[in-house]
Amino acid sequence: MRAKPLSLGGIALSGALALLAGSQTWVSFMLDGTHSVETVTGHEINAALSPVSIAIIAAALALTIAGPVFRRVLGGLVALLGAGLVALTATAVVSPAAAISGRVTELTGIAGDDGAGVIWSSLSGWAWAGAAAGVLAAVLGIAVIVTGGRWGVAGRKYDSAAKPTRAEGAPDRISDWDSLSEGGDPTSSD
């Protein structure tokens, strides 16, 4: 299969997956003395998830029209953004109690101790999906750095080409319009 469509599709998909994962519940928990389950989304844990995810999608779009040198630059950027996603999700994956401490403080008014008053917590698979999206973006970014120079060049539809020279006295569009304005027929072969 071709490297360019797979890389571009994978990068866009990883950004979309990270964006979706961040909007879902990552940690559910219950406080001591309550019987209600509280939830925290990925965006509540780290607000930077959305901008990083959108930047990955934007980089995939930019790669569709980038030249060989700029592809490598964008590939490095995608790799760094993917590593950033992994770092942003690591807090929740490694220590869910630390990830929800802000929400616990908001509910109880007690700050400081991670997980103070939490009697039960559960990490959702969406946190792992966010981390996987980051790993995928990082790997594909490195793949773009390596293979991006061999991708086909985008069409040169908007590049200016040398204008053909016209013979003296040969009509052109402007003279045709002028002829029409003066009442002449530019299609006649007089």
C-alpha atoms as an extended CHARMM CRD file, in Angstrom:
* protein
*
       190  EXT
         1         1  MET       CA              0.0000000000        0.0000000000        0.0000000000  PROA      1               0.0000000000
         2         2  ARG       CA              1.0130000000        3.5860000000       -0.4050000000  PROA      2               0.0000000000
         3         3  ALA       CA              2.7390000000        5.3500000000        2.4820000000  PROA      3               0.0000000000
         4         4  LYS       CA              1.2310000000        8.8090000000        1.9820000000  PROA      4               0.0000000000
         5         5  PRO       CA             -2.4940000000        7.9560000000        2.3060000000  PROA      5               0.0000000000
         6         6  LEU       CA             -1.8520000000        5.5740000000        5.1890000000  PROA      6               0.0000000000
         7         7  SER       CA              0.2530000000        8.1060000000        7.0590000000  PROA      7               0.0000000000
         8         8  LEU       CA             -2.1400000000       10.9990000000        6.4960000000  PROA      8               0.0000000000
         9         9  GLY       CA             -5.1870000000        8.9180000000        7.4020000000  PROA      9               0.0000000000
        10        10  GLY       CA             -3.4930000000        7.5120000000       10.4860000000  PROA      10              0.0000000000
        11        11  ILE       CA             -2.4050000000       10.9430000000       11.7110000000  PROA      11              0.0000000000
        12        12  ALA       CA             -5.8750000000       12.4180000000       11.2260000000  PROA      12              0.0000000000
        13        13  LEU       CA             -7.4380000000        9.3740000000       12.8920000000  PROA      13              0.0000000000
        14        14  SER       CA             -5.0960000000        9.5940000000       15.8870000000  PROA      14              0.0000000000
        15        15  GLY       CA             -5.9650000000       13.2760000000       16.3820000000  PROA      15              0.0000000000
        16        16  ALA       CA             -9.6900000000       12.5460000000       16.1140000000  PROA      16              0.0000000000
        17        17  LEU       CA             -9.3990000000        9.6200000000       18.5300000000  PROA      17              0.0000000000
        18        18  ALA       CA             -7.5550000000       11.7820000000       21.0540000000  PROA      18              0.0000000000
        19        19  LEU       CA            -10.2000000000       14.4890000000       20.7270000000  PROA      19              0.0000000000
        20        20  LEU       CA            -12.9890000000       11.9510000000       21.2330000000  PROA      20              0.0000000000
        21        21  ALA       CA            -11.2030000000       10.2380000000       24.1160000000  PROA      21              0.0000000000
        22        22  GLY       CA            -10.6650000000       13.5460000000       25.9100000000  PROA      22              0.0000000000
        23        23  SER       CA            -14.3870000000       14.2740000000       25.8840000000  PROA      23              0.0000000000
        24        24  GLN       CA            -15.2280000000       10.9690000000       27.5830000000  PROA      24              0.0000000000
        25        25  THR       CA            -15.1090000000        9.9810000000       31.2590000000  PROA      25              0.0000000000
        26        26  TRP       CA            -11.6100000000        8.9620000000       32.3050000000  PROA      26              0.0000000000
        27        27  VAL       CA            -11.9840000000        8.5110000000       36.0460000000  PROA      27              0.0000000000
        28        28  SER       CA            -15.0590000000        7.6380000000       38.0910000000  PROA      28              0.0000000000
        29        29  PHE       CA            -14.8960000000        7.8890000000       41.8770000000  PROA      29              0.0000000000
        30        30  MET       CA            -16.9740000000        7.9500000000       45.0530000000  PROA      30              0.0000000000
        31        31  LEU       CA            -16.3230000000       10.1280000000       48.0800000000  PROA      31              0.0000000000
        32        32  ASP       CA            -16.6070000000        8.9650000000       51.6640000000  PROA      32              0.0000000000
        33        33  GLY       CA            -20.0700000000        9.6970000000       53.0530000000  PROA      33              0.0000000000
        34        34  THR       CA            -21.7610000000        9.9360000000       49.6510000000  PROA      34              0.0000000000
        35        35  HSD       CA            -23.5010000000        7.3960000000       47.5170000000  PROA      35              0.0000000000
        36        36  SER       CA            -23.1320000000        9.1660000000       44.2050000000  PROA      36              0.0000000000
        37        37  VAL       CA            -20.4840000000        8.3910000000       41.6280000000  PROA      37              0.0000000000
        38        38  GLU       CA            -18.5930000000       11.4160000000       40.3560000000  PROA      38              0.0000000000
        39        39  THR       CA            -16.8790000000       11.4560000000       36.9750000000  PROA      39              0.0000000000
        40        40  VAL       CA            -14.0110000000       13.4220000000       35.4580000000  PROA      40              0.0000000000
        41        41  THR       CA            -13.4190000000       13.7040000000       31.7120000000  PROA      41              0.0000000000
        42        42  GLY       CA            -10.0370000000       13.8480000000       30.0330000000  PROA      42              0.0000000000
        43        43  HSD       CA            -10.5100000000       17.5350000000       29.2440000000  PROA      43              0.0000000000
        44        44  GLU       CA            -11.2050000000       18.2430000000       32.9120000000  PROA      44              0.0000000000
        45        45  ILE       CA             -8.0310000000       16.4170000000       33.8960000000  PROA      45              0.0000000000
        46        46  ASN       CA             -5.9300000000       18.3080000000       31.3520000000  PROA      46              0.0000000000
        47        47  ALA       CA             -7.3900000000       21.0940000000       29.2280000000  PROA      47              0.0000000000
        48        48  ALA       CA             -4.4890000000       20.9080000000       26.7690000000  PROA      48              0.0000000000
        49        49  LEU       CA             -5.8240000000       17.6790000000       25.2430000000  PROA      49              0.0000000000
        50        50  SER       CA             -8.1420000000       19.4640000000       22.8090000000  PROA      50              0.0000000000
        51        51  PRO       CA             -5.6050000000       21.9160000000       21.3340000000  PROA      51              0.0000000000
        52        52  VAL       CA             -2.9900000000       19.2020000000       20.9120000000  PROA      52              0.0000000000
        53        53  SER       CA             -5.5130000000       16.8780000000       19.2440000000  PROA      53              0.0000000000
        54        54  ILE       CA             -6.6980000000       19.6200000000       16.8950000000  PROA      54              0.0000000000
        55        55  ALA       CA             -3.0870000000       20.4870000000       16.0510000000  PROA      55              0.0000000000
        56        56  ILE       CA             -2.4700000000       16.8680000000       15.0260000000  PROA      56              0.0000000000
        57        57  ILE       CA             -5.5060000000       16.9460000000       12.7200000000  PROA      57              0.0000000000
        58        58  ALA       CA             -4.3650000000       20.2780000000       11.2650000000  PROA      58              0.0000000000
        59        59  ALA       CA             -0.8890000000       18.8560000000       10.6400000000  PROA      59              0.0000000000
        60        60  ALA       CA             -2.4420000000       15.9580000000        8.7130000000  PROA      60              0.0000000000
        61        61  LEU       CA             -4.2610000000       18.4630000000        6.5220000000  PROA      61              0.0000000000
        62        62  ALA       CA             -1.1130000000       20.5420000000        6.0180000000  PROA      62              0.0000000000
        63        63  LEU       CA              0.8120000000       17.4190000000        5.0070000000  PROA      63              0.0000000000
        64        64  THR       CA             -1.5100000000       16.9490000000        2.0280000000  PROA      64              0.0000000000
        65        65  ILE       CA             -0.0480000000       20.0290000000        0.3120000000  PROA      65              0.0000000000
        66        66  ALA       CA              3.4250000000       20.2490000000        1.8540000000  PROA      66              0.0000000000
        67        67  GLY       CA              6.5970000000       19.9050000000       -0.1510000000  PROA      67              0.0000000000
        68        68  PRO       CA              9.2880000000       17.3380000000        0.6970000000  PROA      68              0.0000000000
        69        69  VAL       CA             11.2180000000       19.5210000000        3.1620000000  PROA      69              0.0000000000
        70        70  PHE       CA              8.1620000000       20.8730000000        4.9460000000  PROA      70              0.0000000000
        71        71  ARG       CA              6.7800000000       17.3040000000        5.2250000000  PROA      71              0.0000000000
        72        72  ARG       CA              9.7460000000       16.3580000000        7.3640000000  PROA      72              0.0000000000
        73        73  VAL       CA              9.2370000000       19.4160000000        9.5490000000  PROA      73              0.0000000000
        74        74  LEU       CA              5.5570000000       18.5730000000        9.9650000000  PROA      74              0.0000000000
        75        75  GLY       CA              6.4580000000       14.9380000000       10.6430000000  PROA      75              0.0000000000
        76        76  GLY       CA              8.6810000000       16.0760000000       13.5060000000  PROA      76              0.0000000000
        77        77  LEU       CA              5.8860000000       18.2940000000       14.7920000000  PROA      77              0.0000000000
        78        78  VAL       CA              3.4090000000       15.4030000000       14.6940000000  PROA      78              0.0000000000
        79        79  ALA       CA              5.8900000000       13.1840000000       16.5550000000  PROA      79              0.0000000000
        80        80  LEU       CA              6.3040000000       15.8490000000       19.2480000000  PROA      80              0.0000000000
        81        81  LEU       CA              2.5380000000       16.3930000000       19.5110000000  PROA      81              0.0000000000
        82        82  GLY       CA              2.0400000000       12.6340000000       19.8490000000  PROA      82              0.0000000000
        83        83  ALA       CA              4.6180000000       12.5080000000       22.6300000000  PROA      83              0.0000000000
        84        84  GLY       CA              2.7980000000       15.4350000000       24.2260000000  PROA      84              0.0000000000
        85        85  LEU       CA             -0.4760000000       13.4980000000       24.1540000000  PROA      85              0.0000000000
        86        86  VAL       CA              1.1990000000       10.5830000000       25.8800000000  PROA      86              0.0000000000
        87        87  ALA       CA              2.5680000000       12.9420000000       28.5460000000  PROA      87              0.0000000000
        88        88  LEU       CA             -0.8370000000       14.5840000000       29.0200000000  PROA      88              0.0000000000
        89        89  THR       CA             -2.5550000000       11.2410000000       29.5460000000  PROA      89              0.0000000000
        90        90  ALA       CA              0.2060000000        9.7970000000       31.7250000000  PROA      90              0.0000000000
        91        91  THR       CA             -1.0750000000       11.5880000000       34.8390000000  PROA      91              0.0000000000
        92        92  ALA       CA             -4.4260000000        9.8490000000       34.6870000000  PROA      92              0.0000000000
        93        93  VAL       CA             -3.0290000000        6.4680000000       33.6990000000  PROA      93              0.0000000000
        94        94  VAL       CA             -0.2290000000        6.3700000000       36.2710000000  PROA      94              0.0000000000
        95        95  SER       CA             -2.0720000000        7.9810000000       39.1780000000  PROA      95              0.0000000000
        96        96  PRO       CA             -5.8350000000        8.4450000000       38.8560000000  PROA      96              0.0000000000
        97        97  ALA       CA             -5.9620000000        9.8120000000       42.4240000000  PROA      97              0.0000000000
        98        98  ALA       CA             -3.6030000000       12.6490000000       41.4960000000  PROA      98              0.0000000000
        99        99  ALA       CA             -5.5750000000       13.3020000000       38.3090000000  PROA      99              0.0000000000
       100       100  ILE       CA             -8.8420000000       13.8190000000       40.1920000000  PROA      100             0.0000000000
       101       101  SER       CA             -7.4060000000       15.8060000000       43.0890000000  PROA      101             0.0000000000
       102       102  GLY       CA             -8.6880000000       19.0940000000       41.6640000000  PROA      102             0.0000000000
       103       103  ARG       CA            -12.2170000000       17.7420000000       41.3670000000  PROA      103             0.0000000000
       104       104  VAL       CA            -12.0450000000       16.2390000000       44.8770000000  PROA      104             0.0000000000
       105       105  THR       CA            -10.9140000000       19.6030000000       46.2530000000  PROA      105             0.0000000000
       106       106  GLU       CA            -13.7850000000       21.2730000000       44.4190000000  PROA      106             0.0000000000
       107       107  LEU       CA            -16.3200000000       18.8570000000       45.9410000000  PROA      107             0.0000000000
       108       108  THR       CA            -14.9480000000       18.6360000000       49.4860000000  PROA      108             0.0000000000
       109       109  GLY       CA            -13.0610000000       21.8700000000       50.0090000000  PROA      109             0.0000000000
       110       110  ILE       CA            -10.0930000000       19.8600000000       51.2850000000  PROA      110             0.0000000000
       111       111  ALA       CA             -6.8840000000       20.4570000000       49.3450000000  PROA      111             0.0000000000
       112       112  GLY       CA             -3.5450000000       18.7530000000       49.4360000000  PROA      112             0.0000000000
       113       113  ASP       CA             -3.6910000000       15.0100000000       49.9820000000  PROA      113             0.0000000000
       114       114  ASP       CA             -4.2330000000       13.1570000000       46.7130000000  PROA      114             0.0000000000
       115       115  GLY       CA             -7.3790000000       11.1010000000       47.0050000000  PROA      115             0.0000000000
       116       116  ALA       CA             -8.4370000000       12.4580000000       50.4190000000  PROA      116             0.0000000000
       117       117  GLY       CA            -11.8940000000       11.1030000000       51.1140000000  PROA      117             0.0000000000
       118       118  VAL       CA            -12.0380000000        8.9410000000       47.9920000000  PROA      118             0.0000000000
       119       119  ILE       CA            -13.2290000000        5.4610000000       48.8800000000  PROA      119             0.0000000000
       120       120  TRP       CA            -13.4080000000        4.0930000000       45.3540000000  PROA      120             0.0000000000
       121       121  SER       CA            -12.0480000000        5.0990000000       41.9340000000  PROA      121             0.0000000000
       122       122  SER       CA            -11.9460000000        3.5000000000       38.5180000000  PROA      122             0.0000000000
       123       123  LEU       CA             -9.9100000000        4.3750000000       35.4300000000  PROA      123             0.0000000000
       124       124  SER       CA            -11.7750000000        4.1850000000       32.1270000000  PROA      124             0.0000000000
       125       125  GLY       CA            -10.4130000000        2.7300000000       28.9230000000  PROA      125             0.0000000000
       126       126  TRP       CA            -10.7150000000        6.1790000000       27.3090000000  PROA      126             0.0000000000
       127       127  ALA       CA             -7.5740000000        7.2830000000       29.1230000000  PROA      127             0.0000000000
       128       128  TRP       CA             -5.7260000000        4.3890000000       27.5090000000  PROA      128             0.0000000000
       129       129  ALA       CA             -7.2600000000        5.3000000000       24.1410000000  PROA      129             0.0000000000
       130       130  GLY       CA             -5.8680000000        8.8350000000       24.5130000000  PROA      130             0.0000000000
       131       131  ALA       CA             -2.4260000000        7.4320000000       25.2740000000  PROA      131             0.0000000000
       132       132  ALA       CA             -2.6530000000        5.0210000000       22.3180000000  PROA      132             0.0000000000
       133       133  ALA       CA             -3.6080000000        7.9180000000       20.0230000000  PROA      133             0.0000000000
       134       134  GLY       CA             -0.5070000000        9.7660000000       21.1740000000  PROA      134             0.0000000000
       135       135  VAL       CA              1.7450000000        6.7650000000       20.5380000000  PROA      135             0.0000000000
       136       136  LEU       CA              0.1960000000        6.2810000000       17.0800000000  PROA      136             0.0000000000
       137       137  ALA       CA              0.7080000000        9.9590000000       16.1990000000  PROA      137             0.0000000000
       138       138  ALA       CA              4.3290000000        9.8440000000       17.3790000000  PROA      138             0.0000000000
       139       139  VAL       CA              5.1060000000        6.7050000000       15.3580000000  PROA      139             0.0000000000
       140       140  LEU       CA              3.4230000000        8.0920000000       12.2390000000  PROA      140             0.0000000000
       141       141  GLY       CA              5.2580000000       11.3980000000       12.6580000000  PROA      141             0.0000000000
       142       142  ILE       CA              8.5450000000        9.5330000000       12.6420000000  PROA      142             0.0000000000
       143       143  ALA       CA              7.3640000000        7.5740000000        9.5870000000  PROA      143             0.0000000000
       144       144  VAL       CA              6.6620000000       10.8660000000        7.7920000000  PROA      144             0.0000000000
       145       145  ILE       CA             10.1770000000       12.0740000000        8.5980000000  PROA      145             0.0000000000
       146       146  VAL       CA             11.6260000000        8.8940000000        7.1150000000  PROA      146             0.0000000000
       147       147  THR       CA              9.3530000000        8.3980000000        4.0840000000  PROA      147             0.0000000000
       148       148  GLY       CA              8.0190000000       11.9080000000        3.4140000000  PROA      148             0.0000000000
       149       149  GLY       CA             10.7260000000       12.7830000000        0.9300000000  PROA      149             0.0000000000
       150       150  ARG       CA              9.6620000000        9.9210000000       -1.3590000000  PROA      150             0.0000000000
       151       151  TRP       CA              5.9840000000       10.8980000000       -1.5180000000  PROA      151             0.0000000000
       152       152  GLY       CA              4.6050000000       12.1910000000       -4.7820000000  PROA      152             0.0000000000
       153       153  VAL       CA              4.4890000000       15.9320000000       -5.2710000000  PROA      153             0.0000000000
       154       154  ALA       CA              1.1330000000       17.6640000000       -5.1260000000  PROA      154             0.0000000000
       155       155  GLY       CA             -0.2140000000       19.0670000000       -8.3880000000  PROA      155             0.0000000000
       156       156  ARG       CA              1.0690000000       22.4210000000       -9.4750000000  PROA      156             0.0000000000
       157       157  LYS       CA             -2.3600000000       23.7160000000      -10.3830000000  PROA      157             0.0000000000
       158       158  TYR       CA             -1.7460000000       27.2040000000       -9.0670000000  PROA      158             0.0000000000
       159       159  ASP       CA              1.8760000000       27.6190000000      -10.0830000000  PROA      159             0.0000000000
       160       160  SER       CA              2.4420000000       30.2630000000      -12.7110000000  PROA      160             0.0000000000
       161       161  ALA       CA              3.8480000000       28.8780000000      -15.9160000000  PROA      161             0.0000000000
       162       162  ALA       CA              5.6520000000       30.8700000000      -18.5420000000  PROA      162             0.0000000000
       163       163  LYS       CA              3.0140000000       32.5790000000      -20.6260000000  PROA      163             0.0000000000
       164       164  PRO       CA              3.0530000000       31.6070000000      -24.2560000000  PROA      164             0.0000000000
       165       165  THR       CA              4.0930000000       34.3790000000      -26.5500000000  PROA      165             0.0000000000
       166       166  ARG       CA              1.5460000000       35.4130000000      -29.0830000000  PROA      166             0.0000000000
       167       167  ALA       CA              2.2430000000       36.4930000000      -32.5670000000  PROA      167             0.0000000000
       168       168  GLU       CA              1.9730000000       40.1700000000      -33.4090000000  PROA      168             0.0000000000
       169       169  GLY       CA             -1.5080000000       41.0800000000      -34.4840000000  PROA      169             0.0000000000
       170       170  ALA       CA             -3.0220000000       37.8610000000      -33.1220000000  PROA      170             0.0000000000
       171       171  PRO       CA             -6.1430000000       38.5590000000      -31.0870000000  PROA      171             0.0000000000
       172       172  ASP       CA             -6.2270000000       38.0310000000      -27.3600000000  PROA      172             0.0000000000
       173       173  ARG       CA             -9.0580000000       38.1110000000      -24.8590000000  PROA      173             0.0000000000
       174       174  ILE       CA             -8.7380000000       41.8070000000      -24.0990000000  PROA      174             0.0000000000
       175       175  SER       CA             -8.7820000000       42.8190000000      -27.7330000000  PROA      175             0.0000000000
       176       176  ASP       CA            -11.7870000000       40.5170000000      -28.2810000000  PROA      176             0.0000000000
       177       177  TRP       CA            -13.6990000000       42.3360000000      -25.5380000000  PROA      177             0.0000000000
       178       178  ASP       CA            -12.6610000000       45.7050000000      -26.9340000000  PROA      178             0.0000000000
       179       179  SER       CA            -13.8810000000       44.5980000000      -30.3510000000  PROA      179             0.0000000000
       180       180  LEU       CA            -17.2380000000       43.5860000000      -28.8890000000  PROA      180             0.0000000000
       181       181  SER       CA            -17.5110000000       46.9350000000      -27.1170000000  PROA      181             0.0000000000
       182       182  GLU       CA            -16.9460000000       48.7270000000      -30.3970000000  PROA      182             0.0000000000
       183       183  GLY       CA            -19.6260000000       46.6360000000      -32.1190000000  PROA      183             0.0000000000
       184       184  GLY       CA            -17.2980000000       44.2880000000      -34.0030000000  PROA      184             0.0000000000
       185       185  ASP       CA            -17.4850000000       40.5010000000      -34.1960000000  PROA      185             0.0000000000
       186       186  PRO       CA            -14.2450000000       38.9720000000      -32.8530000000  PROA      186             0.0000000000
       187       187  THR       CA            -15.1310000000       35.5700000000      -34.3510000000  PROA      187             0.0000000000
       188       188  SER       CA            -15.1940000000       36.8060000000      -37.9350000000  PROA      188             0.0000000000
       189       189  SER       CA            -12.0940000000       36.1040000000      -39.9680000000  PROA      189             0.0000000000
       190       190  ASP       CA            -11.8100000000       39.5280000000      -41.6470000000  PROA      190             0.0000000000
